[in-house]
């Protein structure tokens, strides 16, 4: 069992109602009255926790890519598998099951039907650092970093992923748009748990 003696930075409940936590102690889940550490996730390396539509727990890590917990076993998605960067800072799954993965230096990634597509500044992304991802009700993905917040039409990203367009457009917002600060500062790289 794991003793929780330091701050908890991320929390999420899985489909079975188990509490998962992450922080300086690593990642652990509650089993009965004890917290069980997740092997293979070093201390302070979890940057995001997310439960996908299938009920899998996803762990975005610093330097170790994306870890998926599925029915008691763990798998990993890294740059070897096509991820643009192995530091995963943000996770979001849309209604169609597409997984959007933000990274600290590699921009945005889309995992759809087992294929990874990368979206970077050279393609039209406003910043290669993506600290958070949310979707609005009209088909845009909103992202944020220390440079500010921006939105991209999801249909444009999907067309890029299918090879139907070579570029897409990000619309950025800053203090001129009545924001008090243009920075979505996330110094610890932690995405709020969903």
C-alpha positions in Angstrom: 0.0 0.0 0.0 1.0 3.6 -0.6 0.9 6.3 2.0 -0.2 9.6 0.8 2.2 12.0 2.5 2.4 14.7 -0.2 0.1 16.8 -2.3 -2.3 15.2 -4.7 -2.3 17.2 -8.0 -4.7 15.1 -10.1 -7.8 13.0 -9.3 -10.3 11.1 -11.4 -12.8 8.3 -10.8 -12.9 5.4 -13.2 -16.0 3.6 -14.4 -16.0 1.2 -11.4 -15.9 4.2 -9.0 -12.2 3.7 -8.0 -10.4 6.9 -7.2 -7.1 7.5 -9.1 -4.6 10.1 -7.9 -1.3 11.5 -9.1 1.3 13.7 -7.6 4.9 13.6 -6.2 4.2 10.0 -5.0 3.4 8.8 -8.5 0.1 7.4 -9.6 -2.1 5.2 -7.5 -5.7 3.9 -7.4 -7.8 3.1 -4.4 -8.6 -0.5 -3.8 -10.7 -1.0 -0.6 -9.0 1.0 2.1 -5.6 1.2 0.4 -4.0 3.1 -2.4 -2.1 0.8 -4.8 0.8 2.4 -6.7 0.9 2.0 -10.5 4.2 0.4 -11.4 6.2 2.0 -14.2 5.0 5.6 -13.5 7.8 7.5 -11.7 7.2 10.1 -9.0 5.9 13.4 -10.3 5.7 12.2 -13.9 1.9 12.2 -14.3 0.7 15.4 -15.9 -2.9 14.5 -16.8 -5.5 11.9 -15.9 -8.5 11.1 -18.0 -11.2 8.4 -18.2 -12.2 7.7 -21.9 -15.5 6.5 -23.2 -14.5 2.9 -22.9 -13.7 3.4 -19.3 -10.0 3.2 -19.7 -7.8 5.4 -17.4 -5.4 7.5 -19.5 -2.2 8.9 -17.8 -0.3 11.6 -19.6 3.3 11.6 -18.4 6.4 13.6 -18.5 8.9 11.9 -20.9 7.0 8.6 -21.0 4.1 9.3 -23.4 0.6 8.1 -22.8 -0.2 5.2 -20.5 -3.6 3.4 -20.9 -5.1 1.2 -18.2 -7.5 -1.3 -19.8 -9.1 -4.1 -17.8 -6.1 -4.5 -15.4 -3.3 -4.2 -17.9 -1.2 -1.2 -19.0 -0.1 -0.2 -22.5 2.0 2.8 -23.7 1.8 5.2 -26.7 5.1 7.1 -27.3 7.0 8.8 -30.0 8.0 5.4 -31.3 4.3 4.9 -32.2 4.0 8.3 -33.8 3.3 10.6 -30.9 4.9 14.0 -31.6 6.4 14.3 -28.1 6.7 12.0 -25.1 5.5 14.7 -22.6 1.7 14.5 -22.6 0.1 17.5 -20.9 -3.6 17.4 -22.0 -6.1 14.8 -23.0 -9.6 15.1 -24.5 -11.9 12.5 -26.2 -14.7 13.8 -28.4 -18.1 12.2 -28.9 -16.8 10.1 -31.8 -14.1 8.5 -29.7 -11.2 10.5 -31.2 -8.5 11.1 -28.6 -6.9 14.6 -28.8 -3.5 14.6 -27.1 -1.7 17.8 -26.1 2.1 17.8 -25.6 4.6 20.2 -24.0 6.7 20.8 -27.2 5.1 18.7 -30.0 1.8 20.4 -30.5 -1.5 18.4 -30.7 -2.0 14.8 -31.7 -5.0 12.9 -32.8 -5.4 9.2 -32.1 -8.2 7.8 -34.3 -8.7 4.2 -35.4 -5.2 3.3 -34.2 -3.4 6.0 -36.2 -1.7 9.1 -34.8 -1.8 12.4 -36.7 0.4 15.3 -35.5 -0.6 19.0 -35.7 2.1 21.6 -35.1 2.8 25.3 -35.6 4.1 24.8 -39.1 0.7 23.4 -39.9 -1.3 26.2 -38.4 -1.4 25.4 -34.7 -0.9 28.6 -32.6 1.5 27.0 -30.2 3.4 23.7 -29.9 2.8 23.7 -26.2 -0.8 22.5 -25.4 -1.7 22.6 -21.7 -5.4 22.1 -22.0 -8.0 21.1 -24.6 -11.8 21.6 -24.5 -14.5 21.5 -27.1 -17.3 24.0 -27.5 -20.8 23.3 -28.8 -20.1 24.5 -32.3 -17.3 22.3 -33.4 -14.1 24.0 -32.2 -11.3 22.7 -30.1 -10.0 25.3 -27.7 -6.5 25.0 -26.4 -4.3 27.0 -24.1 -0.6 27.5 -23.2 1.6 30.2 -21.7 1.2 32.1 -25.0 -2.5 32.4 -24.7 -5.7 30.6 -25.8 -6.8 29.7 -29.3 -9.4 27.7 -31.2 -9.3 25.6 -34.3 -12.3 24.2 -36.2 -12.3 20.5 -35.5 -13.5 19.8 -39.1 -10.3 21.5 -40.4 -8.1 19.4 -38.1 -9.9 16.2 -39.3 -9.5 17.3 -43.0 -5.8 17.8 -42.3 -5.6 14.3 -40.8 -7.3 12.8 -43.8 -4.8 14.6 -46.1 -7.5 16.8 -47.6 -5.7 20.1 -46.6 -2.1 21.1 -46.1 -2.8 23.8 -43.5 -5.4 25.0 -41.0 -6.1 28.2 -39.1 -5.9 28.9 -35.4 -7.8 31.9 -34.0 -5.9 33.3 -31.0 -7.2 35.5 -28.2 -5.3 37.9 -26.0 -5.7 41.0 -23.8 -7.1 42.9 -26.8 -10.0 40.6 -26.6 -10.7 41.7 -23.0 -8.8 38.8 -21.4 -7.1 40.0 -18.2 -4.1 37.9 -19.1 -3.2 36.2 -22.4 -1.4 33.4 -20.7 -3.0 30.1 -19.6 0.0 29.5 -17.4 0.4 26.0 -16.2 3.8 25.9 -14.5 3.5 22.4 -13.2 2.0 21.2 -16.6 -1.0 19.8 -14.8 -4.3 19.6 -16.6 -7.3 19.8 -14.4 -8.8 16.3 -14.0 -12.0 15.6 -15.9 
